[in-house]
């Protein structure tokens, strides 16, 4: 399996990619850049940027949080903080936020080597493909204990870096093998909402790049690191039974269809587990003109993983609120939107919010759990004060390609995020450049002068 993936990485060429895949890679990049810029304004990102800057490393790779250039490894690490505002992409079947790991890795290597836009696209395509194929193979059991973005996306970073560096098949195998030995990311941080989640994305990017850099120097790694008896899948699938691994997910249409085409994008600034429920609530509110004071109770059914992830009904911080179903529902009914502006101390302390949150309950639906992660079904029941009960259900969130991918909305999302940092005119120029990436001769020039102060 490791060698099959390595062969696909080496053999993938821009000229063989469909226009749909090229556009999907461009969308992945500009959506991530918007997230990286606005996340770079947070204190979490500043902490990671300060650590990177303290190393004094020389290089041409940009850190969005402070506008400094450093080595690709430290830029990839610092730009992993692009997860801070929870507006980054997610692939539902693998449960991975690919952009926050693969994009910073690919961009940092491409900037350092002054690669072309076409070469950057190649790196992005194979990076997303490798990560999502491996992730999809073990998502159902792996995600219970491991944060897939921190673990599986390490392979995507290694693949992207290996491609842009031009490694051969053996070197790419070594890179994947050594990525397997660095993949980590446990869920315990979620108990109090620690900064650790950003360490997962930053280190996955840095570790994947390190694996590729070592392989370029002839540093060997296991060429069965993924599928071996003591390899990644055997140890991280959550089961000793080989049947727990969906091997077909890794090989089906390998090198013919690319997983970046399946990438989904967020319109709500919080954990993806809550997005179907948010879509459900906003839909009912719009259809029936529901006011918050009309609501007696809100009852939600979800899969087990979503229940476990979103079960905090009394979040102690704005960051913890990003994983609170009760907070999401209160925000929907009181403010009609779950954007970045929702997650503040003032909103969290608002008595009206706190009162509404007590009306929200949830439970696991075993059928939804059986169908997860192929489907992320959630159902919503709203009981009004007059006794009327309204209900709705959804299987996947708005913004997933299996439902609808509203490209103009994501273009505007990127413009809004970038514009909040560099201004509307600069944002339009940057978006145009990333939407014409195949025409770019030197990727390092795209962000010349950033942050334009």
C-alpha positions as CSV (number, residue, x, y, z in Angstrom):
1,X,0.0,0.0,0.0
2,X,2.8,2.4,0.9
3,X,4.5,1.8,-2.5
4,X,1.2,2.0,-4.4
5,X,0.6,5.5,-2.9
6,X,4.2,6.5,-3.6
7,X,3.9,5.4,-7.2
8,X,0.8,7.5,-7.6
9,X,2.5,10.5,-6.1
10,X,5.5,10.2,-8.4
11,X,3.4,9.6,-11.6
12,X,0.8,12.3,-11.1
13,X,1.3,15.1,-13.6
14,X,-0.5,18.4,-13.9
15,X,-1.2,17.7,-17.6
16,X,-3.2,14.6,-16.6
17,X,-5.5,16.4,-14.1
18,X,-9.0,17.3,-15.1
19,X,-10.1,21.0,-15.0
20,X,-12.5,20.0,-12.2
21,X,-9.5,18.8,-10.1
22,X,-7.4,21.8,-10.9
23,X,-10.2,24.1,-9.8
24,X,-10.7,22.0,-6.6
25,X,-7.1,22.5,-5.7
26,X,-7.3,26.3,-6.3
27,X,-10.4,26.5,-4.1
28,X,-8.6,24.5,-1.4
29,X,-5.7,26.9,-1.5
30,X,-7.7,30.2,-1.4
31,X,-10.1,29.0,1.3
32,X,-7.1,28.0,3.4
33,X,-5.3,31.3,2.8
34,X,-8.3,33.2,4.0
35,X,-8.4,31.0,7.1
36,X,-4.6,31.4,7.6
37,X,-4.8,35.2,7.4
38,X,-7.7,35.7,9.8
39,X,-6.5,33.0,12.2
40,X,-3.1,34.7,12.1
41,X,-4.7,37.6,14.0
42,X,-5.4,35.4,17.0
43,X,-3.2,35.0,20.1
44,X,-3.0,31.3,19.5
45,X,-1.4,31.8,16.1
46,X,0.9,34.5,17.6
47,X,2.2,32.0,20.1
48,X,3.1,29.6,17.4
49,X,4.7,32.3,15.3
50,X,6.8,33.5,18.2
51,X,8.2,30.0,18.7
52,X,9.0,29.8,15.0
53,X,10.6,33.2,14.9
54,X,12.7,32.4,18.0
55,X,14.5,29.7,16.0
56,X,16.0,32.3,13.7
57,X,15.7,30.0,10.7
58,X,16.5,31.4,7.3
59,X,14.2,30.8,4.3
60,X,11.7,32.1,1.9
61,X,8.5,30.6,3.4
62,X,5.9,33.1,4.7
63,X,4.3,32.9,8.2
64,X,0.9,34.6,7.9
65,X,0.6,35.5,11.6
66,X,3.6,37.9,11.6
67,X,4.5,38.4,7.9
68,X,8.0,37.0,8.4
69,X,9.9,34.6,6.2
70,X,11.5,31.5,7.6
71,X,12.4,27.9,6.8
72,X,9.7,25.8,5.2
73,X,9.6,23.6,8.3
74,X,8.9,26.4,10.7
75,X,6.5,28.1,8.3
76,X,4.5,24.9,7.9
77,X,4.4,24.6,11.7
78,X,3.3,28.2,12.4
79,X,0.7,28.3,9.6
80,X,-0.9,25.2,11.1
81,X,-2.6,27.8,13.3
82,X,-5.0,28.4,10.4
83,X,-7.3,26.1,12.4
84,X,-7.9,28.8,15.0
85,X,-11.2,30.2,13.7
86,X,-12.7,26.8,12.8
87,X,-13.6,27.9,9.3
88,X,-11.3,25.6,7.5
89,X,-12.2,22.8,5.1
90,X,-13.1,19.2,6.0
91,X,-13.5,15.9,4.1
92,X,-16.5,14.2,5.7
93,X,-15.7,10.5,4.8
94,X,-12.2,10.7,6.4
95,X,-13.0,13.3,9.0
96,X,-9.9,15.3,8.2
97,X,-9.3,19.1,7.9
98,X,-6.9,18.7,5.0
99,X,-6.2,22.3,4.1
100,X,-4.7,23.3,7.5
101,X,-2.0,20.7,7.1
102,X,-1.5,20.1,3.4
103,X,-1.7,23.7,2.2
104,X,0.9,25.2,4.5
105,X,3.3,22.3,3.7
106,X,2.8,22.6,0.0
107,X,3.0,26.4,-0.1
108,X,6.1,26.6,2.1
109,X,8.0,24.1,0.0
110,X,6.8,25.7,-3.2
111,X,7.8,29.2,-2.0
112,X,11.3,28.0,-0.9
113,X,12.0,26.3,-4.2
114,X,10.3,29.1,-6.2
115,X,8.1,26.4,-7.8
116,X,5.4,27.1,-10.4
117,X,1.7,27.2,-9.8
118,X,1.4,23.9,-11.7
119,X,3.9,22.2,-9.4
120,X,2.0,23.5,-6.4
121,X,-1.2,22.1,-7.7
122,X,0.4,18.7,-8.2
123,X,1.5,18.8,-4.6
124,X,-1.9,19.8,-3.3
125,X,-3.7,17.2,-5.3
126,X,-1.5,14.2,-4.2
127,X,-1.4,15.5,-0.6
128,X,-5.2,15.7,-0.2
129,X,-5.5,12.3,-2.0
130,X,-3.2,10.4,0.2
131,X,-4.5,11.8,3.4
132,X,-8.2,11.3,2.6
133,X,-7.7,7.8,1.3
134,X,-5.9,6.6,4.4
135,X,-8.3,8.5,6.6
136,X,-11.4,7.1,5.0
137,X,-10.0,3.6,5.4
138,X,-10.1,3.8,9.2
139,X,-12.3,6.8,10.0
140,X,-15.0,4.9,11.9
141,X,-12.8,3.5,14.6
142,X,-9.7,5.7,14.5
143,X,-11.5,9.0,15.2
144,X,-12.9,7.7,18.5
145,X,-9.5,8.1,20.1
146,X,-7.4,10.0,17.6
147,X,-7.7,13.4,16.0
148,X,-7.3,12.4,12.3
149,X,-6.1,15.9,11.3
150,X,-3.1,15.4,13.5
151,X,-2.5,11.8,12.6
152,X,-3.5,10.9,9.1
153,X,-2.9,14.4,7.5
154,X,0.8,13.9,8.3
155,X,0.9,11.5,5.3
156,X,-0.8,14.2,3.2
157,X,1.9,16.7,4.2
158,X,4.7,14.2,3.3
159,X,3.1,13.4,0.0
160,X,2.7,17.1,-1.0
161,X,6.3,17.9,0.0
162,X,7.7,14.8,-1.7
163,X,5.9,15.7,-5.0
164,X,7.1,19.3,-5.0
165,X,10.6,18.3,-4.1
166,X,10.6,15.8,-7.0
167,X,11.4,12.7,-4.9
168,X,11.6,9.3,-6.7
169,X,9.5,6.3,-5.7
170,X,11.8,4.9,-3.1
171,X,12.4,8.3,-1.5
172,X,8.6,8.9,-1.4
173,X,8.1,5.5,0.3
174,X,10.7,6.5,2.9
175,X,8.9,9.8,3.4
176,X,5.5,8.0,4.0
177,X,7.2,5.4,6.2
178,X,8.7,8.1,8.5
179,X,5.5,10.1,8.4
180,X,3.8,7.0,9.9
181,X,6.2,7.0,12.9
182,X,5.4,10.7,13.6
183,X,1.6,10.7,13.3
184,X,0.0,11.7,16.6
185,X,-2.8,13.7,18.1
186,X,-5.0,12.7,21.0
187,X,-8.4,14.1,22.0
188,X,-7.8,14.9,25.6
189,X,-7.2,18.6,24.9
190,X,-10.9,18.9,24.1
191,X,-11.9,18.6,27.8
192,X,-10.9,22.2,28.5
193,X,-10.4,23.5,25.0
194,X,-6.6,23.7,25.2
195,X,-4.5,25.2,22.4
196,X,-3.3,21.6,21.5
197,X,-5.6,21.3,18.5
198,X,-3.4,23.8,16.6
199,X,-0.4,21.8,17.6
200,X,-1.9,18.9,15.8
201,X,-2.2,20.7,12.5
202,X,1.1,22.5,12.9
203,X,3.1,19.4,13.8
204,X,1.4,17.2,11.2
205,X,2.5,19.8,8.6
206,X,6.0,20.1,10.0
207,X,6.4,16.3,10.6
208,X,5.3,15.4,7.1
209,X,7.7,17.9,5.6
210,X,10.5,16.7,7.8
211,X,9.9,13.1,6.6
212,X,10.2,14.2,3.0
213,X,13.3,16.4,3.7
214,X,15.0,13.4,5.3
215,X,14.1,11.1,2.4
216,X,15.6,13.6,0.0
217,X,18.9,13.1,1.8
218,X,18.6,9.3,1.5
219,X,17.3,8.8,5.1
220,X,15.3,5.6,4.8
221,X,11.9,4.7,6.2
222,X,9.7,1.6,6.1
223,X,8.1,0.9,2.7
224,X,5.3,-0.9,4.6
225,X,4.9,1.8,7.1
226,X,1.2,2.2,6.3
227,X,0.0,-1.4,5.9
228,X,2.7,-3.5,7.8
229,X,2.0,-5.8,10.7
230,X,3.1,-3.1,13.1
231,X,2.4,-0.2,10.7
232,X,0.0,2.8,11.0
233,X,-3.2,1.0,10.1
234,X,-2.7,-2.0,12.4
235,X,-1.8,0.2,15.4
236,X,-4.2,3.1,14.8
237,X,-7.4,1.6,13.4
238,X,-8.8,0.9,16.9
239,X,-9.2,-2.8,16.1
240,X,-6.9,-5.8,15.8
241,X,-9.2,-7.1,13.1
242,X,-7.9,-6.4,9.6
243,X,-11.6,-6.2,8.5
244,X,-11.8,-2.9,10.4
245,X,-9.7,-1.3,7.6
246,X,-11.5,-0.3,4.4
247,X,-8.7,-1.2,2.0
248,X,-10.8,-0.5,-1.0
249,X,-11.1,3.1,0.0
250,X,-7.4,3.5,-0.4
251,X,-7.1,1.9,-3.9
252,X,-10.4,2.6,-5.7
253,X,-9.6,4.7,-8.8
254,X,-6.2,5.5,-7.4
255,X,-4.4,7.9,-9.8
256,X,-7.6,8.4,-11.8
257,X,-9.9,10.2,-9.5
258,X,-8.6,12.6,-6.8
259,X,-10.0,13.2,-3.4
260,X,-9.6,16.9,-3.4
261,X,-12.7,16.9,-5.6
262,X,-14.6,15.7,-2.6
263,X,-13.4,18.4,-0.2
264,X,-16.0,20.3,1.8
265,X,-16.0,23.8,3.0
266,X,-17.4,25.6,6.1
267,X,-19.9,28.4,6.3
268,X,-20.2,28.2,10.1
269,X,-17.2,29.1,12.3
270,X,-17.3,26.0,14.6
271,X,-16.8,22.3,14.7
272,X,-18.1,20.5,11.6
273,X,-19.9,18.0,13.8
274,X,-22.5,20.7,14.4
275,X,-23.0,21.9,10.9
276,X,-25.9,19.7,9.9
277,X,-27.8,20.7,13.0
278,X,-27.1,24.3,12.4
279,X,-28.3,24.0,8.8
280,X,-31.4,22.3,10.2
281,X,-32.1,25.0,12.7
282,X,-31.5,27.9,10.3
283,X,-33.8,26.2,7.7
284,X,-36.7,25.8,10.2
285,X,-36.2,29.4,11.4
286,X,-36.3,30.7,7.9
287,X,-39.3,28.6,6.8
288,X,-41.5,29.3,9.8
289,X,-40.2,32.7,11.0
290,X,-39.5,31.2,14.5
291,X,-38.5,33.7,17.2
292,X,-36.4,32.6,20.2
293,X,-39.1,33.5,22.7
294,X,-41.5,31.1,20.9
295,X,-39.3,28.0,21.6
296,X,-40.0,25.7,24.5
297,X,-37.5,23.0,23.7
298,X,-34.9,22.0,21.0
299,X,-34.2,18.2,20.7
300,X,-31.4,16.9,18.4
301,X,-30.4,13.4,17.4
302,X,-26.9,12.7,16.0
303,X,-24.3,10.0,15.6
304,X,-22.2,8.9,18.6
305,X,-19.1,10.8,17.6
306,X,-21.0,14.0,17.2
307,X,-22.6,13.5,20.6
308,X,-19.3,12.9,22.2
309,X,-17.7,15.9,20.5
310,X,-20.5,18.5,21.0
311,X,-21.8,17.4,24.4
312,X,-20.6,20.4,26.5
313,X,-23.8,22.2,27.4
314,X,-21.9,24.7,29.7
315,X,-18.8,25.8,27.8
316,X,-16.3,27.8,29.9
317,X,-14.6,29.7,27.1
318,X,-15.4,31.0,23.6
319,X,-13.1,28.2,22.2
320,X,-15.0,25.5,24.1
321,X,-18.2,27.0,22.7
322,X,-17.0,26.0,19.3
323,X,-17.8,22.4,20.4
324,X,-21.1,23.0,22.1
325,X,-24.3,22.0,20.4
326,X,-26.3,24.0,23.0
327,X,-24.3,27.1,22.1
328,X,-24.9,26.6,18.4
329,X,-28.6,26.2,18.8
330,X,-28.9,29.3,21.0
331,X,-26.9,31.3,18.5
332,X,-29.1,30.1,15.6
333,X,-32.3,31.1,17.3
334,X,-31.1,34.3,18.9
335,X,-28.8,35.6,16.2
336,X,-29.6,33.7,13.0
337,X,-25.9,33.1,12.1
338,X,-23.0,31.1,13.5
339,X,-20.0,33.2,12.3
340,X,-16.7,34.3,13.9
341,X,-18.5,37.0,15.7
342,X,-20.5,34.4,17.8
343,X,-17.5,33.2,19.8
344,X,-16.8,35.9,22.3
345,X,-16.9,36.3,26.0
346,X,-19.8,38.7,25.8
347,X,-21.9,36.3,23.8
348,X,-21.0,33.4,26.1
349,X,-22.0,35.4,29.2
350,X,-25.2,36.7,27.6
351,X,-28.1,35.7,30.0
352,X,-30.4,35.2,27.0
353,X,-27.9,32.8,25.4
354,X,-27.5,30.9,28.7
355,X,-31.3,30.6,29.2
356,X,-31.8,29.3,25.7
357,X,-29.0,26.8,26.0
358,X,-30.9,25.1,28.8
359,X,-33.7,24.3,26.4
360,X,-31.4,22.2,24.2
361,X,-31.0,18.4,24.5
362,X,-29.5,15.7,22.4
363,X,-29.2,11.9,22.1
364,X,-27.5,9.3,19.9
365,X,-29.5,7.8,17.1
366,X,-28.0,4.3,16.5
367,X,-28.9,4.4,12.8
368,X,-27.0,7.6,12.4
369,X,-24.0,6.0,14.1
370,X,-24.1,3.0,11.7
371,X,-24.1,5.3,8.7
372,X,-21.4,7.6,9.9
373,X,-19.0,8.8,8.5
374,X,-20.5,8.2,5.1
375,X,-23.4,10.3,6.3
376,X,-23.4,12.8,9.1
377,X,-27.2,12.7,9.6
378,X,-28.8,14.9,12.3
379,X,-32.4,15.5,13.0
380,X,-33.9,18.5,14.8
381,X,-37.2,18.8,16.6
382,X,-38.4,22.2,17.9
383,X,-41.3,22.4,20.3
384,X,-42.9,25.8,20.5
385,X,-44.7,27.3,23.5
386,X,-48.1,26.8,21.9
387,X,-47.5,23.0,21.6
388,X,-46.6,22.9,17.9
389,X,-43.7,20.7,17.0
390,X,-41.6,21.4,13.9
391,X,-38.9,18.9,12.7
392,X,-36.4,18.5,9.9
393,X,-33.4,16.3,9.1
394,X,-30.2,16.5,7.0
395,X,-27.5,14.0,6.0
396,X,-24.6,16.3,5.1
397,X,-23.8,19.9,5.7
398,X,-24.3,22.7,3.2
399,X,-21.0,23.2,1.5
400,X,-20.2,19.5,1.1
401,X,-19.9,18.6,-2.6
402,X,-22.4,15.8,-2.1
403,X,-25.0,18.4,-1.4
404,X,-24.1,21.6,-3.0
405,X,-20.8,23.5,-3.4
406,X,-21.8,27.2,-3.7
407,X,-18.5,28.5,-5.2
408,X,-19.6,32.2,-5.2
409,X,-20.2,32.0,-1.4
410,X,-16.7,30.5,-0.9
411,X,-15.1,33.2,-3.1
412,X,-16.8,35.8,-1.0
413,X,-15.8,34.0,2.2
414,X,-12.2,34.1,1.1
415,X,-12.5,37.8,0.2
416,X,-14.0,38.7,3.5
417,X,-11.4,36.8,5.5
418,X,-8.4,38.1,3.5
419,X,-10.0,41.6,3.2
420,X,-10.2,41.9,7.0
421,X,-6.4,41.6,7.2
422,X,-5.1,43.2,4.0
423,X,-8.0,45.3,2.7
424,X,-10.6,44.6,-0.1
425,X,-8.4,45.6,-3.1
426,X,-5.4,43.4,-2.0
427,X,-7.8,40.5,-1.3
428,X,-9.3,40.7,-4.8
429,X,-5.8,40.6,-6.3
430,X,-4.7,37.6,-4.2
431,X,-7.9,35.7,-5.0
432,X,-7.5,36.4,-8.7
433,X,-3.9,35.1,-8.6
434,X,-4.9,31.9,-6.8
435,X,-7.8,31.4,-9.2
436,X,-5.3,31.4,-12.1
437,X,-2.6,29.4,-10.3
438,X,-1.5,27.4,-13.5
439,X,-0.3,30.8,-14.9
440,X,1.9,31.6,-12.0
441,X,5.6,31.0,-12.8
442,X,6.9,31.6,-9.2
443,X,4.6,30.9,-6.3
444,X,6.8,32.9,-3.9
445,X,5.8,36.1,-5.7
446,X,2.0,35.7,-4.9
447,X,2.4,37.1,-1.4
448,X,5.2,39.6,-2.0
449,X,5.1,42.4,0.5
450,X,2.6,40.7,2.9
451,X,1.2,42.1,5.2
452,X,1.6,45.3,3.1
453,X,2.1,47.6,6.1
